[in-house]
Amino acid sequence: MPIEVYPWHQARWRELVQRREGLPHALLFRGREGIGKLDFVRKLAQSLACTSPVENAACDECQSCRWFAADAHPDYRELLPEVMRPSGAEEAAAQGRSKPREEIVVNEVRGLESFVNLTAHQTGAKTIVLYPAETLNVNAANALLKSLEEPPPHTRFMLVSHRPSYLPATIISRCQQIVLPTPPVEMAEQWLREQGVTEPALSLAQTGNAPLAALALDDGAFWQQRKALFGGLAAPTVDAFALAEHVREFPIPRLLGWLQRWSYDLLSAKSVGLVRYNPDYAKTLGQVASRLRAVDIARFHRTLVRQQRSVHHPLNPRLYIEQLLFSYTALLRGEDLTASYAR
């Protein structure tokens, strides 16, 4: 299947392919999650390797492009966390682990050495893509840094990141940063309509205007789970125990994301009377916000943001969910959120 460069990235695409010969050995592509950064980088790598480029873009017909279409180009490697790889579950099981790793580990970075030392099959540079780059653990980041400091010949590194602030400053400083923009709302809505999404505006609101993330929401489970959680949050009396039991099988990152967006909207409704992420609950959010202090909502939101770093590996998932919901009920009662998290 051809790799796509989305309409909102066309200007950046033209800029990069026009200076393809002068691109540095290390690039850091940054932008909101769900806007198509990885597809952009894959298409760029294909175009750089193409032997018969058309207007500096891939021809989609040469041997190099056919290799890319088959996910088998000998001069291209992607390094993703085990959990994102199709064979991740099998790899974990083979090593006696119950779950695939969510980090890129040092052995995986070191495993690129043989690829780096090979001569390219075709004229041009070999390309290594790391996605998302912020999943590199400390040792893996240090191993990568050595390659960035002393770049191997004819090898280009492309790091793709949703949260570049999580990367070590030493890695960021050795990369040329490329910001990939979030599309205008009208363009994103039109694109989603073309993909068959029935409520593009609400889907975009849920994802902060990230069209690919919005497209991925177009399934019944997401909306049913969201309704179940928000129904509990909007109830006249929130029962944290009962609600935690009701949502305990939901993906924890999804739950935390919903709570973060709910709290953001509470603060926005309180401060400026606007709701960004959940316009279908605007009336309820306004009513809840009217009973709260802005400083308490802001404190609650910061508490949720801090939870982001541990959301993928909580020690006790059920207790983690209960604590999230207890913090919300503490907010509603005007209690100290720190005390809620100490329960």
Sequence and secondary structure as in RCSB ss.txt:
>XXXX:A:sequence
MPIEVYPWHQARWRELVQRREGLPHALLFRGREGIGKLDFVRKLAQSLACTSPVENAACDECQSCRWFAADAHPD
YRELLPEVMRPSGAEEAAAQGRSKPREEIVVNEVRGLESFVNLTAHQTGAKTIVLYPAETLNVNAANALLKSLEE
PPPHTRFMLVSHRPSYLPATIISRCQQIVLPTPPVEMAEQWLREQGVTEPALSLAQTGNAPLAALALDDGAFWQQ
RKALFGGLAAPTVDAFALAEHVREFPIPRLLGWLQRWSYDLLSAKSVGLVRYNPDYAKTLGQVASRLRAVDIARF
HRTLVRQQRSVHHPLNPRLYIEQLLFSYTALLRGEDLTASYAR
>XXXX:A:secstr
      GGGHHHHHHHHHTGGG  SEEEEE  TTSSHHHHHHHHHHHHH SS BTTB  S SHHHHHHHTT  TT
EEEE  GGGSTTHHHHHHHTT SS  SSB HHHHHTTHHHHHS  SSSS EEEEETTGGGB HHHHHHHHHHHHS
  TTEEEEEEES GGGS HHHHTTSEEEE     HHHHHHHHHHTT S HHHHHHHTTS HHHHHHT SHHHHHH
HHHHHHHHTSSS  HHHHHHHHTTS HHHHHHHHHHHHHHHHHHHHHS  SS GGGHHHHHHHHHTS HHHHHHH
HHHHHHGGGGTTS SSHHHHHHHHHHHHHHHHHT  HHHHHT 
